Amino acid sequence: MNLRFLKNIAAAASVVLVMGGCASKVNVSEVLQQPLDTQLRTRYHLWYTNAGEISPLNYMEGKFIPAGTVIEPVEVKRGSYDIWGSVSVTDGSIKFRTPADGKEYIIIYDQHLTMIPIEKFIRQFITTAPAGDIYKNVPENEMTRVKAGRLEKNMSTASVLVVLGPPALSRTSKMTNQSWLYWKNKDIVFRLIFRGNKIRQIGSLDKLDF
């Protein structure tokens, strides 16, 4: 076996290692710059039908973990990427529990769906703010509907952000747009059209059971 052959084998192995990559862990405390003993809470309702396979697109069906719920991160992994760092080979994941009942949940993260890195998604989804601050911009006359996970015409953008969180960049490029797109499930996209900061119209490909 000659030296050139050995060099070729080594080079090929290094390319496979770079392209295949490996999943790496993400430190939530560092991402949030969180002081010790700080409680972490959900910033908006997190919707799910399968607790072990939650979409970062927050499909609006099934049950939801209410905004302001105290959570504890269990494990966060960043996916592996190809040699150009752009194509996800292995999706990342965010595993956490709700200490009030001990239940565990997993968000299966795919940056191509959200168009933001997993670290930014964590800062979007998790907050160190007290529960009162999360709801402080929700109008009093909308609070009952928001806490029930309902959206209706004339509700405010503040209420939308608590019920569903911000829309994904893959369908809504700017928060200043007068229409935001969300998902009911993986097949159905629905649109919220605003006039000022109020919902003027809710449109979808099928009837939503609000």
N, C-alpha and C positions, 0 to 999 in steps of 0.2 A: 504494500500500500504506500504510494508515494506522498510526498509532502503536499503537493498541489491538491490532491484528492482530499486530504485531511482538512486543508484550509477551506475547500468548497463546502464540506460537510458542516464545519463550524459556522461559516457564513449563513448557510441555509437555516441552521438551527436558530441563529440569532434573529433572522427575519421572522421565523415562525413565532418566536417568543414575543417580539414586538407587535406583530399583527394579532396574535391571539390575546395578548395582554393578560391581566388577571384582575379579578374583582378586588377592590381595596375598600377598607372601612373608612367611614366618615365620622368624625367626632362632633356630635351635635352641640356640645358645650362650646367648642371653639367656633363653630359656625354662627351660633347665636351670641357669642361673647357673653355667656351667661355666668353670673356670680354663683358661688357655691350656695346650695340649699334654696335655689330659686325654683318656684313651681313653673312648669311648662304647661301651656294650655293650647287647645285647638283654636285657631283664629276664626274659623268658620265651620259650619256643619260639614261633616265628612260623611258622604252617602256611600252605602254599600249593600250588596246582596250576598256577597261572600267575604267574610271577615279576613280570609287568608289571601284574597286576590282583589284588592281595591285599586281602582283606576285613578291615576293622578288627574284625570279629566273630571272627576267627581260626578259620575253619572247620577242624575236626579231620579233615583228609584230605589225601592227597598227601604231600609232603615237608615238612620243617620246618628253619628256621634255629635251631640250638640256643641255648638261654638262655646268656648269657655270651659270645656271639660279638661280636667287635669290629666295629663298623660306622662308616661315615663318611657323614654327611648330604650329599646332593648338592643337593637343592632341596625346599623345603617351601612349599606354597601353601595359603592359606586360601581357601575358596570364596566366591563372591559371594552376597549375600542380598537379599531383597526389602525394600521400604520399612520394614517393621516389624522387620527383622533376625531373622526367625524361620524363613523358608523358604529352603532351599538352592537356588539357581538353578544353580550350578556346583559340583560336589563339589570339595573340597580334595584334595591329594595329598601324600604323603611319599615322596620318592625318596632312596634311600640305596644304598651299595655295601658289600660285604664286602672289605676290602683284602687279605685272605689269598688270595682267588682272583680279585678284580677284578669279580665279578658285581654287577649292579645289580638293584634291586627297587623296586617302587612299590606303596605302600598307597593305595588309592582311598578317601579319607575321606568319610564321610557322618555328620554329627553326629546325624541323626535315628535312626541305628542304634545309636549308642553312648550318646547323651544327655549327652555331655560335649564341651566345646570342643576343638579340635585341639591347643591348647597343653597341656591337661590330659592328653590321650591321649599326647602325646609324653613327658610326665613319667612316665606309667604304663608305657610301652613301652620307654623308653630309660633307662639308668642310668649313672652314673659309677663305680659300685661295682666292685671287682675281682670276677673270676669266682667266687672262693671264697665271697664274701659272698652271692652269688645263690643258692647251693646250701646255705648253712650250716644252714638249718632243715629240710632234707630228711633224714629218718631214714636211717641207713646202710643198713638192709636194704631200702630202697626206691630207692636211688640208681641201680642198674642199670636198673630199669624206667623211672624218670623220664628218664634220659638216652636211653633208647630211645623215649620218647614214649608210654609205655603207662600206662593207668589201670586199676586193679582195686579190688575191694572191700577195705576195711580200710586203704587208703592214706590218707595224711594230707592235710589242707587245704594244708599247705606244699608238698607234691608237686603237687597240683592247680594251684597258682598258678605253678609253674615250667613245667608241661606246657602249660597253656592260658592263664595270666594270669587276672586277675579277670573275673568274669562281667559282661556288659553290663547297665547300669542299666535298659535298656529291657525286660528280662525278669527281672532280679533286683535289686530295689530296695535291698536292704541286704546287706552281707557277713555280717551276723549271722544271716541266714535259715538255716534248716536244709536248704533245697534251693536249688541253684544251677542255672541253665539255660545251656546252651551250644549251639553249632551244629555238626553234623557237616558240613553243606553248607547252601546257601541254602534248602533245602526241609525239612530234618530238624533238629529241636531235640531235645536229650536232657537229662535231668535227673540231677544228682548229689544224692543224699539223704544227709545226714550224721547221725551220732550222735556228739555231742561234736565232736572234730576229725578223725573218721575217716569214710571213705565207707562207708555202710551198704548203699546200693543204687544201681545205675546203671540208669536206665530210659530208653527211647527209643521212637520210632515204628517202628524197625526194629532188626535185630541189629547191634551194633557189633563190628567185628573188632578187639577189644583183645587 
